[in-house]
């Protein structure tokens, strides 16, 4: 029997790598500009919601083991129709936009580390790292798991050293509650902090490559989310305790690296910039794997062209096509607003997954009260994020509506042109229970 690529530890590392890379280095400055020194509270609440959501996804993954992850769950819950198909297309493109944003962040950190600031150098770094991990993923899932373990280990050690040292040198005045913003600001920041957790869903995409998935998925999910929650809260306290809020807002995308200066000086900034680069590579590594498996499932069910089904070495040609779609985003688009749209898209889709899961709890064995709580809290995050962005930049709402509209149009066109309908990959399991 062929040995599976992922055990509990490596599956958790896959999730941790995605979450930390997309999360702390990208959103802490933005979330801090909203919640101020209460941003740690936003991370705590975001972590609680992520645990509830992770429980729901893990139970679905055990019952419907599929490389498609969330896409398979949508089909099982809402049926083989236009709604599940369009949501699947939207989720796939949201993954690609997120990847492009992380790659762009890698490019900016890389260029800054070596003293460059030109768009050409930034884009060269960004495109280069995407191509590098495309090659790694072509070598197969086992190689993804092994490389992820190594990358995450380096990153967690470096972040732990920084956090411990920074916590020792905290300026209590910066964390004073008398200077804290209204608690409602911490609520508005949850959308951003939760986005930092969203990588946990990648664990479900690897379920078919796991040893004993019934035990592995849930344990890996809780281990990954629990570890990241503790890390995020500690890092947020360290950053806001070493930098005045004005400097956190000014630094934004590199606030964590900037927070290393008071403790380690200029060398600290460079070291944390390197850690940020490692974090970005880890996220790209893990998320490319997920996006590739998603594209494979989309093609198998009929949402995307059949070319995605062809094998390339040990992976799928969908990996190459996904990479080809990411590169133009890096080169030609302003990713700040569209990344917010991607975050909201995933939030909405996950809320719908939990809503659909409510009627399947007898089949998945999940506690209905937990699934209902996951749906309600996720919906709350969506509405709070929409409300805040509607006040700050109404274009975000227009882009979001436009994205879902395009996804539905694409689904209609693909069905009409290719005469294909979305199908359940795990259909035989459902039939046995009817």
N, C-alpha and C positions, 0 to 999 in steps of 0.2 A: 504493500500500500504506500502510495506517495505521501511523503511527509508534508504537512501543511506549513505555509509560510509564516502564519501569525499565531503566537500563543498569547496569553493574557497580557504579558509584559510588552511584547512588541506591538500588539494592537493598541494598548494604552499609549505607547510612545508615538504611534501614528496620529492619534487624536491630540496628544499634547503638542506635538510638533506643529500641527495645523493651527491649533488655538493660539499658542504663544506667538507664533510667527505673524499671524494676521492681527492679533490683539494688542498686546501691551505696547509694542513699539509704534503702532500706528494711531491708536485711539486715546491713549492716556492724556495727551496734551489737549485734544479736542474735548474729551469728557471733563478734564480738569478746568477748562475754560467755562464750562457750564456749572459744574457742581462744586468747584473750588476745593477746599480741603475736606469736603464731604464726599469726594469721589470714591473713597474706600467703601462707603455705604452703597453706592451704585454698583460696585463690583460684588459686594456681598449679596444684594438682591438679585443681580444678574446670575450669580452662581447658583442660587436657590432655584431660580426658574430653569436654568440649564440642567440641573439635576433631575427635576421633574420631567422636563422634555426628554432628557437622555433615557430615563426609565421607559417612557412611552416608545421611543424609537427602538430601544433594545428589545422590548417585548415583541414589537412588530418584526424586527430582524430575526428573532428566534423562530417566529411562526412562519414568516415568509422569507427564507434565506435567499437573497438575490444580490447580485452585484449592483443592481440599480438603486438599492437603498430606498430613499424617500420616494423616488419615482414609482417603484413597485408598490409601495404602500398606498400611494394616491390611487393607483389603478384598482387595487384590492378594495379600497374604501368607497370610491365614487363610481366605479364601473369602467367599462371600455368605451369611453365617450370623448367628446370634444373637450370637456372641462379638464379631465385628468391629463389628456394629451397636451393641451395648451399650457397647463401648469408645469408639466414635465419639461416642455421646451423652455419656458421662462426660467425654471430652476437651473437648467443646464447653462444657459447664457449668463445667468447671475454668477455661476461658478467661474466662468471664463473671465468675466469682468473683474471679479475679486482677484483672480490670479494675475491679471494685468496690473491691477493696482498694487499688489504686493511686489510684483516684479519692478514696477516703477519706483517703489519705495527702496528696493534693493539698489536700483541704479542711482538714486539720489544719495543714499548713504555711502555707496562705493565711490562715487565721484567726490563727495565731500571729504572722505577719508584721505584721498590722494590729492586734495587741493584743487579739484576741478569743479566747475559749475555750469559748463556749457550743456545745452540740450543734447548735442550729438554724443557726448561722453556718457551722459546719464542714460540715454536710450541704448547705447552700445552695451553698457553693463546689464541693463534690463533684458534686452533681447538675448544676450549671451547666456545669462543664467537660465532662462527658459529653455533654450536649445540644449544646454548641458543636462538638465534634468529630464528632458525628453529622451535623450540617449540612455540615461540611467534606467528610466521606466521601460524602455524597450528591452532591457535585459531581464525583466520579469519581476513578479511580485516578491519573490524571496529576496532579491537584491534591494528592492524598495525597503523592506522591513529591516534588513541589516544596516543599510546606510542611514535609515531614520534613527535607529538606536544610537548610533555613533554621534550623529548631529545633535540629537536631543540631549545626550549626556553632557556634551561640551557646553551647550547653551544653559542648561539648568545649573551646572556648577558655577559658571560665570555670573549668572543672575543671582545665585545664592550668595556668593562672595560680595557682590555689590550691595545687595539688600541688607545683609548683616552689618557691613561697614557703614552704610548710609543710615541705618536705624540707630546706630551708636552715636552718630554725629547730628542727629535731628535737632532742629531749632524749634522748641516747643511753641514759640510765638506763631510760627507759620501754621500750626495745627489748632490754634486757639478757637474754641467754639464761639467766642464773642465776635470773631471776625468771619465766621462761617456764613455762607449765603443761605437763603431760605431752603428748608428741606425739600420743597417742591422742585428745586433745581436738581437735586440728587435723583429725583424721579424722572425728570426730563433727560438725564444723562444715561438712564438705564438702557435706552435703545443702542447707544454707542458701546457701552460696556458689555451688553449681551452679545453684540456683534463680535466682540473679542472672544466669545466662547463658541461661536457657531461651528468651529471646526470639528466638534465632537461627532457630528453626523457622519464624518468620513469613516468612523469605525464600522458603521453598518454596511458600508460598501465593500468591506473586506471579509464579510461573513463567510463567503464560500471558500476563502483561503485560510480559515481558522481551524485550530484544533478544538474539538468539543465545543462548538459554538453556543450550545445551551448554557454552558457555564462561563464561557469566555466573554461573550458580548456584554452582559450586564456588569461583570466584574471589571472589565476593561473600561467601560463607560464611566462607572463610579470612580475608579482609580484616576482616570484622566481628568474628569471634571473637578474632583475633590482636590487633586494636586494643583491644578491651575487656579482654582479659587483662592487657596491659601497663598499661592505665589502672587496673584494679582493684587490681593488686599495688602500684602506686605510691601510689594513694590510701589503701590500707589501711596502708601503712607511714607515710604522712604523718599519718593520724588517730591511730594507736596510738603514734606518736612524739611527738605534741603533747599528748595527754591521758593521764592515768593511767587504768588499767583501771577503777577505781571510777567515774570520771566518764563513761567510755564506756558502762558498764552503765546508769548513771543516765539518760544522754541517750537511749539506745536508738534510737528512730526518727529522731531528729535529730542523731545523733552527728557526722555529717560537718559539719553547720553549727556545732555546738558546738566542733569542732576548729579552726574558723577564728578563734575568739576570741583564742587566745594569739598569733596572727600579726597579725591585722587589727583586733582589738578588737570591740566590739559591732557596728560597721558590717560587719565580716566575717561575723558571724552572719547579719545581714540579707541580705547579698549572696548567701551560700550558700543561704539559705532561698529566695531568688528563683530561683537555679539549680535547686534541688530542685523548685520549681514547674514550671520549664521542662522538667525531666527527666520529671516526671509527665505533663505534657501530651504530650510526645513519645511516651511509652509508650502512653498512651491512644489517641493518633492512630494509631500503628502497629498496636496490638492490636485495635482496633475493626475495622480493615481485615481482619485475619486472621479474626476471629470471624465477620464478615459472610460472608466467602468460605466458611468452614466451614459456617455455617448453610445457605448456598446448596447446597453439596454434600450435606449431610444430607438436605435436602428432595428433591433430585434422585434420591437413592438410596432414600429412603423412611423415614428414621428420624424425621423431624419433619413436622408438617403441611405440606400443599402450598402454603400461603400464602407460604412462604419463596421460592417460585420467581418471584413476580410482580416485574416491574421497577418501580423508583421512580426517575425521572430517569435517571441513568447507573449507578445501583447497584441494590440489591435490597431488597425490602421486609423481608427478614430483618434488615437493619440496624436498622430501626425496632423490630422485635420484640425483638431482642437488647438494645437500649437500654431497652425497657420492662421487661425482666427484670433488668437491672443496677440500676435505680433503687430498687426495693424492697429489694435487698440492702444498698444504701448506707444506706437510711433505717431499716431494722428489725432488722438483724443485727449481732452482735458478730463482726467479721471476723478477729480474731487467730487463733483456732483453725481456722476454716474455711479460711483462706488456707493454713495448713500442710497441711491435707487436700488442697487444690488442688495444692500443690507436689508432694506425694507421688503424687497421681493422675497428674500429667504425667510424673513420673519413671518410674512403673510402666509407663505406656503407651509411653513412648519405649524402655524396655528391651525390651518385647514387640515393638516395631517392628524393633529391631535383631536380635532372635532370629528373627523371621520373614524378615528380609532374608538371613540366612545361606543359605537354600535358593534364593534368587533371584540370587546373586552372578554366575552365568554370564549371566544376562539383563541385569543392570545394569552389568556390567563392573567391579564393585567388587572389591577385594582381600579375600578371605574372612578372612584373619588380622586385618585391621583391623576388620572387622565383628564378629568374635568378641570382640576386645578391647573394642570399644564396648559390647557386650552384657554382658560380665563385669564391667567397671568400673561400668557403669550399675546393674547388679544389686547390686554391692557398696555403692554409694551408697544405694540403696533400703533394704537391710538395716541399714546403719549408722544411717540416719535413723530407721527404725522402732524399732531397739533403743534409741536415745537417747530418743525420745519416749515409748516404753513405760515408761522409768524416770521420766520427768518428768511426763507427763500421759497416762494410759492412755486417756482419752476420745478422744484423737486417733486411736487405732487403731479405736475403735468407730465414730467418724464416717467413717473411711475405708471400713470394711467396709459401713457403711450407705449411703454414696454409691454404691459399685459395685453393691450390691444393688438400689437404686432405679433405677440405669441399666438393669440387666437387666430389671427389672419393666416399666419404660417401653418398652423395646424389644419385649417380648412383647405388651404392650397395643397399641402402635401397629401391630404386624404383624397382630394379630387384628382390630382395629377397621377398619383401612384396607386390609387385604389386600395389603400391599406388602412386597416383599423387597428387601434391599440388593443393589445391582448395581455391577459395576466400570464406572467411567466410561471407562477406557482399555482396554476389553475387546478391541478389534480389534488392539491391539498385541501382546497376549498370544497371540491366536489365530494370528498370523503366525509365531510362534516354535514353535508346537506341531507 
